[in-house]
Amino acid sequence: MMNHFVFLAVLLHLKSCCIAYSHQESLVFPVTYLNVHKDLALQRLLVEWDVGKSAHNAELVMSFEIQVRRADEDIVWTEFLNATLDKSGKPLHWTWDSDLPLECMSHSVRIRSKAEASKTWSQWSLWETIPGLDASNISEPKIFPDEKIIEQGFDISLCCVGRKGQIIKEFFLNSPIPYFNRTNSQVGLLIAKNVTFKGVPHVFCRESCSEVNCFAYAVFFVGRPPDTPRDFSCQTRNMREITCTWDQGQDTYLYGSHSSKYKLSEQFSRTSVPCTVNCSERCLCSWDIGKQRIYNITLTVENPLGKRTAMDVFDVAHRIHPLPPFQLWEEYTDAEIELHWEQKEKKIELFCQAEVRHPNGKAKLYNSSDTRLYRNSITLSGLQPYTSYTARVRCGAAKHFWRWSEWSKPHSFRTKEKAPSGKLDVWRKITPALWGRNVTLFWKQEAGFQANGEIISYEVTWERADRSKPEHISLSSDCNSTRIFIDNHPYRIRIIARNDVGYSHPTVLIIPAATDTEKKLNNSELKEEHVNGTDGGILISWKPRDKSESYIIDWCNYPMLQPCDLQWKRFGPNTSSALIKSASFVPGVRYNFHVYASAANGASLLEKKTGYLKELPPRFDPDVKKVELSYHEVTLHWDPYPTDEIHPGFLRGYHVYVSPVQEDCNLKGSKKHVLAGGSVLCKFTIENPEEKTYTLKHLTANTKYKFAIKAYTGGGETPIINFRYIDTPLDYMLYLLVPLVVIPSLIMAVCLWKMKWVKDCCCPVIPSPNKSKVLSFEEFKIGSEKVLKLSDCIPDTLALDNEDEAKKFPPRSLMSSMPIEDKTDDQNPSSFYHNKNEERSLTFTPTPQTHTWFENFAYSSYLAVETNPYETPGTLETVKGELSAVLYQPQYYLNILNDASTSSPGEAAGRMTNLRYISQTDVHCIGRRL
């Protein structure tokens, strides 16, 4: 029963819930209250609204849609918001940040709502408007925002509001910052993106008019928020005052009232620190300590774009930074110096340190010992006598060391003198003299020598090895050499340095007795070896000698001067080479070196060397004194070229350059040398520096040549600047050979040509029948001979020299279009030519004729041999027999034609002399039938 009632209660509750839900789903709760305010400092709209009380009582979950509009423009912002109502009935709130200044134009807001479970929105509320300057009556255009501070790299939006009835014509920046603007309306817009600091930008605005009240301008500032203070720390220098310092960081570009402001506060006491901040290179702030010993200081720096903080927690006793020592002085003891100073804070236990700087620039630190913490002094040891030093001191807290104080001012002092220590480095030069030798002594302070004071003199003593009475001289401290005379016996020389306290250890020099060998070596009979410069010095090598204790090399830094500044250097017995370097070495100067072997009984010359740090080209060219010319050779003679020490290099030889003036050179045995201008010279090398003559061969006669002679060293040669010119003589033999060879050759050629012409005219070539192609036929062969019968030939034309003889010949046709035998030719005109070549036409009565035709292949024409019917065959045969003996002789071809023309052999012979054969080559060819 009880379960039944519970079941019924659950059903009733579910029913009521469903009814309530369905009722909620169907209900709409409009906005009953809407209020909008603006916060111009934050450029923000503050919206407040509410719905009916029933919604609060029902504790509904509501959804709201909020829209924002500018002036009469479209919606610029839409946002959805969910909120759960409660029974308290408190209104709802929402904020909106504008990207444009709210002063520029009016902004309106409206809201609608719905229950979360409902699908139906309420009606929009009415627009709630916050008016801008565009809706007010202003007397001149205005720009917003004015004096805005914006962070570098951000964007800024500005507007210019014009008066009613006016439009903004111009709105611009006078800064290189890029921007976008919109004008030609009552409200002009200008947007600058990613602004950077480039001065203070000014903004200008102008309406469409030009009166004074048509213009407006404003400024805005670009800057950075402050950096977090760096290296922030606090300390005390006297246990009475605390000073905090820090680095302010990068420039914010904001100045004056917009600059960064600093504030210090103590967190334990929750009070502000009473100090004034002073910033130059670093910022600092000081205040009195009072009774507090532990501090928690917070530093706050702020400007309009941001705020940063830094913190330092410290115990004052652990932050002691002493003041620097002052008034330094020294006290001398037998072997040490006591350095003293004054300290302002005598109650603070300090640990101090002294820095002593030596003359060579090196510094050494000396620390105070634990037993002298309250004594303001340090003992300085290890200093050199009679040496100037510079000292300074700094201190720090002995307990809870924090920092060193600043260095004191430098204090200079000099240690006391002592007797010189070490030995002088001594060397000598020995030159023969009458009855003895001159010895020039040189000395210098070697590395182990210490003057320990001011040298006032050098003492030189020499005596013979057999203990004769010594001689002595004293030289001032300005001297580093002297010359003494000794005889040829061995000598012992002692040199010492002296100051006000004492003498140095003596340096003993043994001069052996003079020998012939030494004299020869000193007389330059020892051959000098050439050496080369390398690595900034001159390399000297020598052959070691047994039983030598050391080796000495000497040279002159200035070999062309007197004194030459003699230098020497010592080397151990196991050394056989050395690189000699000197700041005085210069290219182009010859330096002479002497290598000595030193033993207990003295030093002897071992080798001589000479060389250059770097060889240079010769200073001048060889002087050509004589030139010997021939047709094809030129011999040059020049003076001996000097090779002494004044020259900048060792003479290696000569180069001879030659070339024709008008063309490049290409002589046999030469090398090409191209000048800067591109012309080519022939180059000949003479490798013997003692040569004084050279012959140029294979030259061309009657040609102008230019030549130059250059001496060269290991440093090369100087450029070719000047040439000498020569003209090779004219070779007359060449011109004599021309008439002797060419003219006879021409005469012989002319004679040969004339002989052929005379031969052709006087003795023409007679054709050979055996060479005629026409006789190659079988019918023209008799046995092995080729025979052409006269009767088989018919001449083309017949000419008679005698008119009377011509009349005796009846007209005959000598030509026919084809061979015909025993036929009658009705028309057969003939042509005869008189010996005077006068053409005559003769008319004859045609009579029957019998013709025998033969085609003359040898002359490419036809010859007609007539037969007279009235002639007897016997007579014709007789004539033919006679003519056969003169076969192929044209002057006999036409002497027999018929019996009527030959009355007797005598007349025939007479006629033969009067007949002339005319070949087809002398008359026009009529043609040939095949």
ChimeraX attribute file (.defattr): number of C-alpha atoms within 10 A of each C-alpha:
attribute: neighborCount
match mode: 1-to-1
recipient: residues
	/A:1	5
	/A:2	6
	/A:3	8
	/A:4	8
	/A:5	10
	/A:6	11
	/A:7	10
	/A:8	10
	/A:9	12
	/A:10	11
	/A:11	12
	/A:12	12
	/A:13	11
	/A:14	11
	/A:15	12
	/A:16	12
	/A:17	12
	/A:18	12
	/A:19	12
	/A:20	12
	/A:21	14
	/A:22	13
	/A:23	10
	/A:24	18
	/A:25	16
	/A:26	13
	/A:27	15
	/A:28	18
	/A:29	21
	/A:30	21
	/A:31	21
	/A:32	11
	/A:33	14
	/A:34	20
	/A:35	15
	/A:36	19
	/A:37	14
	/A:38	19
	/A:39	12
	/A:40	12
	/A:41	8
	/A:42	11
	/A:43	17
	/A:44	18
	/A:45	22
	/A:46	15
	/A:47	20
	/A:48	15
	/A:49	17
	/A:50	21
	/A:51	21
	/A:52	14
	/A:53	17
	/A:54	12
	/A:55	23
	/A:56	20
	/A:57	13
	/A:58	12
	/A:59	15
	/A:60	19
	/A:61	16
	/A:62	20
	/A:63	18
	/A:64	20
	/A:65	16
	/A:66	18
	/A:67	18
	/A:68	21
	/A:69	19
	/A:70	20
	/A:71	18
	/A:72	10
	/A:73	8
	/A:74	9
	/A:75	13
	/A:76	11
	/A:77	13
	/A:78	13
	/A:79	11
	/A:80	12
	/A:81	11
	/A:82	14
	/A:83	13
	/A:84	14
	/A:85	21
	/A:86	15
	/A:87	13
	/A:88	10
	/A:89	16
	/A:90	13
	/A:91	13
	/A:92	15
	/A:93	13
	/A:94	12
	/A:95	14
	/A:96	14
	/A:97	14
	/A:98	14
	/A:99	12
	/A:100	19
	/A:101	21
	/A:102	26
	/A:103	22
	/A:104	27
	/A:105	22
	/A:106	18
	/A:107	24
	/A:108	19
	/A:109	23
	/A:110	22
	/A:111	25
	/A:112	20
	/A:113	25
	/A:114	24
	/A:115	25
	/A:116	18
	/A:117	15
	/A:118	16
	/A:119	11
	/A:120	15
	/A:121	17
	/A:122	17
	/A:123	14
	/A:124	15
	/A:125	17
	/A:126	13
	/A:127	15
	/A:128	18
	/A:129	18
	/A:130	19
	/A:131	18
	/A:132	17
	/A:133	20
	/A:134	20
	/A:135	14
	/A:136	12
	/A:137	10
	/A:138	13
	/A:139	11
	/A:140	16
	/A:141	25
	/A:142	24
	/A:143	24
	/A:144	20
	/A:145	22
	/A:146	15
	/A:147	13
	/A:148	13
	/A:149	18
	/A:150	20
	/A:151	20
	/A:152	19
	/A:153	14
	/A:154	12
	/A:155	15
	/A:156	20
	/A:157	17
	/A:158	24
	/A:159	26
	/A:160	35
	/A:161	30
	/A:162	31
	/A:163	23
	/A:164	16
	/A:165	7
	/A:166	17
	/A:167	21
	/A:168	25
	/A:169	17
	/A:170	17
	/A:171	25
	/A:172	18
	/A:173	20
	/A:174	10
	/A:175	13
	/A:176	11
	/A:177	14
	/A:178	12
	/A:179	17
	/A:180	13
	/A:181	16
	/A:182	16
	/A:183	19
	/A:184	14
	/A:185	16
	/A:186	21
	/A:187	22
	/A:188	24
	/A:189	22
	/A:190	19
	/A:191	16
	/A:192	16
	/A:193	15
	/A:194	13
	/A:195	20
	/A:196	19
	/A:197	18
	/A:198	13
	/A:199	11
	/A:200	14
	/A:201	18
	/A:202	15
	/A:203	20
	/A:204	17
	/A:205	24
	/A:206	26
	/A:207	27
	/A:208	14
	/A:209	13
	/A:210	9
	/A:211	9
	/A:212	9
	/A:213	13
	/A:214	19
	/A:215	20
	/A:216	19
	/A:217	18
	/A:218	19
	/A:219	17
	/A:220	16
	/A:221	23
	/A:222	22
	/A:223	24
	/A:224	21
	/A:225	23
	/A:226	25
	/A:227	19
	/A:228	20
	/A:229	19
	/A:230	12
	/A:231	13
	/A:232	19
	/A:233	17
	/A:234	23
	/A:235	23
	/A:236	21
	/A:237	18
	/A:238	16
	/A:239	20
	/A:240	12
	/A:241	14
	/A:242	19
	/A:243	16
	/A:244	20
	/A:245	20
	/A:246	20
	/A:247	17
	/A:248	22
	/A:249	13
	/A:250	11
	/A:251	14
	/A:252	21
	/A:253	19
	/A:254	20
	/A:255	12
	/A:256	6
	/A:257	9
	/A:258	16
	/A:259	17
	/A:260	23
	/A:261	14
	/A:262	19
	/A:263	17
	/A:264	22
	/A:265	19
	/A:266	17
	/A:267	15
	/A:268	10
	/A:269	11
	/A:270	10
	/A:271	11
	/A:272	13
	/A:273	19
	/A:274	13
	/A:275	16
	/A:276	13
	/A:277	15
	/A:278	13
	/A:279	13
	/A:280	8
	/A:281	9
	/A:282	12
	/A:283	16
	/A:284	19
	/A:285	20
	/A:286	19
	/A:287	14
	/A:288	15
	/A:289	16
	/A:290	10
	/A:291	7
	/A:292	10
	/A:293	12
	/A:294	14
	/A:295	18
	/A:296	15
	/A:297	24
	/A:298	18
	/A:299	20
	/A:300	18
	/A:301	20
	/A:302	19
	/A:303	20
	/A:304	18
	/A:305	18
	/A:306	13
	/A:307	16
	/A:308	15
	/A:309	16
	/A:310	17
	/A:311	16
	/A:312	14
	/A:313	14
	/A:314	15
	/A:315	14
	/A:316	20
	/A:317	16
	/A:318	17
	/A:319	20
	/A:320	26
	/A:321	21
	/A:322	26
	/A:323	20
	/A:324	19
	/A:325	23
	/A:326	19
	/A:327	12
	/A:328	19
	/A:329	15
	/A:330	18
	/A:331	10
	/A:332	13
	/A:333	10
	/A:334	6
	/A:335	13
	/A:336	15
	/A:337	17
	/A:338	14
	/A:339	20
	/A:340	18
	/A:341	17
	/A:342	15
	/A:343	17
	/A:344	12
	/A:345	14
	/A:346	12
	/A:347	10
	/A:348	19
	/A:349	16
	/A:350	24
	/A:351	22
	/A:352	24
	/A:353	19
	/A:354	22
	/A:355	18
	/A:356	21
	/A:357	18
	/A:358	16
	/A:359	11
	/A:360	7
	/A:361	9
	/A:362	8
	/A:363	13
	/A:364	11
	/A:365	13
	/A:366	15
	/A:367	17
	/A:368	19
	/A:369	14
	/A:370	9
	/A:371	7
	/A:372	13
	/A:373	16
	/A:374	15
	/A:375	18
	/A:376	19
	/A:377	23
	/A:378	21
	/A:379	18
	/A:380	21
	/A:381	11
	/A:382	8
	/A:383	17
	/A:384	19
	/A:385	18
	/A:386	17
	/A:387	16
	/A:388	15
	/A:389	20
	/A:390	16
	/A:391	23
	/A:392	21
	/A:393	28
	/A:394	22
	/A:395	27
	/A:396	23
	/A:397	22
	/A:398	16
	/A:399	13
	/A:400	11
	/A:401	16
	/A:402	16
	/A:403	15
	/A:404	19
	/A:405	19
	/A:406	15
	/A:407	18
	/A:408	19
	/A:409	15
	/A:410	16
	/A:411	17
	/A:412	15
	/A:413	13
	/A:414	14
	/A:415	18
	/A:416	17
	/A:417	18
	/A:418	19
	/A:419	21
	/A:420	24
	/A:421	16
	/A:422	20
	/A:423	22
	/A:424	25
	/A:425	19
	/A:426	20
	/A:427	20
	/A:428	20
	/A:429	12
	/A:430	18
	/A:431	14
	/A:432	18
	/A:433	13
	/A:434	7
	/A:435	9
	/A:436	15
	/A:437	18
	/A:438	17
	/A:439	19
	/A:440	15
	/A:441	19
	/A:442	20
	/A:443	20
	/A:444	16
	/A:445	15
	/A:446	12
	/A:447	10
	/A:448	10
	/A:449	16
	/A:450	19
	/A:451	23
	/A:452	22
	/A:453	21
	/A:454	16
	/A:455	19
	/A:456	13
	/A:457	18
	/A:458	23
	/A:459	17
	/A:460	20
	/A:461	16
	/A:462	22
	/A:463	17
	/A:464	21
	/A:465	15
	/A:466	10
	/A:467	9
	/A:468	10
	/A:469	9
	/A:470	11
	/A:471	11
	/A:472	13
	/A:473	12
	/A:474	13
	/A:475	15
	/A:476	13
	/A:477	15
	/A:478	10
	/A:479	12
	/A:480	14
	/A:481	16
	/A:482	14
	/A:483	13
	/A:484	13
	/A:485	15
	/A:486	20
	/A:487	16
	/A:488	17
	/A:489	15
	/A:490	17
	/A:491	20
	/A:492	19
	/A:493	21
	/A:494	17
	/A:495	24
	/A:496	21
	/A:497	28
	/A:498	21
	/A:499	20
	/A:500	15
	/A:501	13
	/A:502	16
	/A:503	20
	/A:504	21
	/A:505	18
	/A:506	17
	/A:507	17
	/A:508	17
	/A:509	20
	/A:510	19
	/A:511	23
	/A:512	17
	/A:513	17
	/A:514	16
	/A:515	10
	/A:516	8
	/A:517	10
	/A:518	14
	/A:519	13
	/A:520	11
	/A:521	16
	/A:522	14
	/A:523	11
	/A:524	10
	/A:525	10
	/A:526	13
	/A:527	10
	/A:528	15
	/A:529	13
	/A:530	13
	/A:531	18
	/A:532	16
	/A:533	18
	/A:534	14
	/A:535	10
	/A:536	15
	/A:537	19
	/A:538	23
	/A:539	18
	/A:540	23
	/A:541	15
	/A:542	16
	/A:543	11
	/A:544	16
	/A:545	15
	/A:546	9
	/A:547	11
	/A:548	16
	/A:549	15
	/A:550	19
	/A:551	25
	/A:552	19
	/A:553	22
	/A:554	19
	/A:555	20
	/A:556	20
	/A:557	20
	/A:558	18
	/A:559	17
	/A:560	13
	/A:561	9
	/A:562	9
	/A:563	10
	/A:564	12
	/A:565	12
	/A:566	17
	/A:567	17
	/A:568	20
	/A:569	14
	/A:570	14
	/A:571	16
	/A:572	12
	/A:573	17
	/A:574	12
	/A:575	13
	/A:576	14
	/A:577	13
	/A:578	15
	/A:579	14
	/A:580	21
	/A:581	15
	/A:582	13
	/A:583	8
	/A:584	8
	/A:585	20
	/A:586	17
	/A:587	14
	/A:588	21
	/A:589	22
	/A:590	25
	/A:591	21
	/A:592	20
	/A:593	23
	/A:594	17
	/A:595	24
	/A:596	21
	/A:597	22
	/A:598	23
	/A:599	16
	/A:600	11
	/A:601	13
	/A:602	16
	/A:603	22
	/A:604	17
	/A:605	17
	/A:606	19
	/A:607	19
	/A:608	20
	/A:609	21
	/A:610	19
	/A:611	24
	/A:612	25
	/A:613	25
	/A:614	21
	/A:615	23
	/A:616	21
	/A:617	21
	/A:618	22
	/A:619	13
	/A:620	12
	/A:621	16
	/A:622	18
	/A:623	13
	/A:624	16
	/A:625	9
	/A:626	12
	/A:627	14
	/A:628	11
	/A:629	16
	/A:630	17
	/A:631	18
	/A:632	17
	/A:633	17
	/A:634	18
	/A:635	14
	/A:636	18
	/A:637	17
	/A:638	16
	/A:639	13
	/A:640	14
	/A:641	17
	/A:642	12
	/A:643	13
	/A:644	11
	/A:645	17
	/A:646	13
	/A:647	19
	/A:648	22
	/A:649	27
	/A:650	24
	/A:651	24
	/A:652	16
	/A:653	18
	/A:654	23
	/A:655	17
	/A:656	20
	/A:657	24
	/A:658	27
	/A:659	22
	/A:660	21
	/A:661	14
	/A:662	10
	/A:663	11
	/A:664	16
	/A:665	22
	/A:666	18
	/A:667	19
	/A:668	10
	/A:669	10
	/A:670	16
	/A:671	16
	/A:672	16
	/A:673	16
	/A:674	13
	/A:675	11
	/A:676	7
	/A:677	6
	/A:678	9
	/A:679	13
	/A:680	20
	/A:681	24
	/A:682	22
	/A:683	22
	/A:684	20
	/A:685	16
	/A:686	17
	/A:687	13
	/A:688	11
	/A:689	18
	/A:690	15
	/A:691	15
	/A:692	16
	/A:693	15
	/A:694	15
	/A:695	14
	/A:696	16
	/A:697	15
	/A:698	14
	/A:699	21
	/A:700	19
	/A:701	17
	/A:702	14
	/A:703	16
	/A:704	15
	/A:705	20
	/A:706	17
	/A:707	19
	/A:708	19
	/A:709	23
	/A:710	21
	/A:711	23
	/A:712	25
	/A:713	20
	/A:714	18
	/A:715	18
	/A:716	16
	/A:717	18
	/A:718	16
	/A:719	9
	/A:720	13
	/A:721	6
	/A:722	10
	/A:723	13
	/A:724	11
	/A:725	14
	/A:726	16
	/A:727	17
	/A:728	19
	/A:729	16
	/A:730	15
	/A:731	14
	/A:732	10
	/A:733	8
	/A:734	10
	/A:735	10
	/A:736	10
	/A:737	11
	/A:738	11
	/A:739	11
	/A:740	10
	/A:741	10
	/A:742	10
	/A:743	12
	/A:744	12
	/A:745	12
	/A:746	11
	/A:747	11
	/A:748	11
	/A:749	12
	/A:750	11
	/A:751	12
	/A:752	11
	/A:753	11
	/A:754	12
	/A:755	12
	/A:756	12
	/A:757	13
	/A:758	11
	/A:759	11
	/A:760	11
	/A:761	10
	/A:762	9
	/A:763	10
	/A:764	10
	/A:765	9
	/A:766	8
	/A:767	9
	/A:768	8
	/A:769	17
	/A:770	12
	/A:771	10
	/A:772	12
	/A:773	10
	/A:774	15
	/A:775	18
	/A:776	14
	/A:777	9
	/A:778	9
	/A:779	10
	/A:780	15
	/A:781	13
	/A:782	10
	/A:783	8
	/A:784	6
	/A:785	11
	/A:786	19
	/A:787	18
	/A:788	18
	/A:789	16
	/A:790	23
	/A:791	23
	/A:792	15
	/A:793	23
	/A:794	22
	/A:795	23
	/A:796	22
	/A:797	23
	/A:798	19
	/A:799	20
	/A:800	22
	/A:801	17
	/A:802	13
	/A:803	12
	/A:804	9
	/A:805	14
	/A:806	19
	/A:807	12
	/A:808	11
	/A:809	13
	/A:810	17
	/A:811	19
	/A:812	20
	/A:813	18
	/A:814	21
	/A:815	22
	/A:816	17
	/A:817	11
	/A:818	12
	/A:819	14
	/A:820	14
	/A:821	10
	/A:822	10
	/A:823	11
	/A:824	14
	/A:825	17
	/A:826	11
	/A:827	10
	/A:828	16
	/A:829	16
	/A:830	17
	/A:831	17
	/A:832	17
	/A:833	18
	/A:834	16
	/A:835	15
	/A:836	9
	/A:837	10
	/A:838	8
	/A:839	11
	/A:840	10
	/A:841	10
	/A:842	12
	/A:843	9
	/A:844	12
	/A:845	7
	/A:846	15
	/A:847	13
	/A:848	13
	/A:849	19
	/A:850	17
	/A:851	22
	/A:852	19
	/A:853	22
	/A:854	19
	/A:855	20
	/A:856	17
	/A:857	13
	/A:858	12
	/A:859	14
	/A:860	15
	/A:861	23
	/A:862	27
	/A:863	24
	/A:864	25
	/A:865	25
	/A:866	19
	/A:867	18
	/A:868	19
	/A:869	12
	/A:870	9
	/A:871	12
	/A:872	12
	/A:873	12
	/A:874	9
	/A:875	13
	/A:876	16
	/A:877	12
	/A:878	10
	/A:879	19
	/A:880	16
	/A:881	14
	/A:882	12
	/A:883	20
	/A:884	17
	/A:885	12
	/A:886	14
	/A:887	16
	/A:888	19
	/A:889	12
	/A:890	14
	/A:891	15
	/A:892	20
	/A:893	24
	/A:894	22
	/A:895	20
	/A:896	24
	/A:897	19
	/A:898	21
	/A:899	18
	/A:900	13
	/A:901	19
	/A:902	19
	/A:903	10
	/A:904	10
	/A:905	10
	/A:906	10
	/A:907	12
	/A:908	16
	/A:909	14
	/A:910	13
	/A:911	21
	/A:912	17
	/A:913	14
	/A:914	16
	/A:915	21
	/A:916	21
	/A:917	17
	/A:918	16
	/A:919	17
	/A:920	16
	/A:921	10
	/A:922	9
	/A:923	10
	/A:924	8
	/A:925	12
	/A:926	11
	/A:927	12
	/A:928	13
	/A:929	10
	/A:930	6
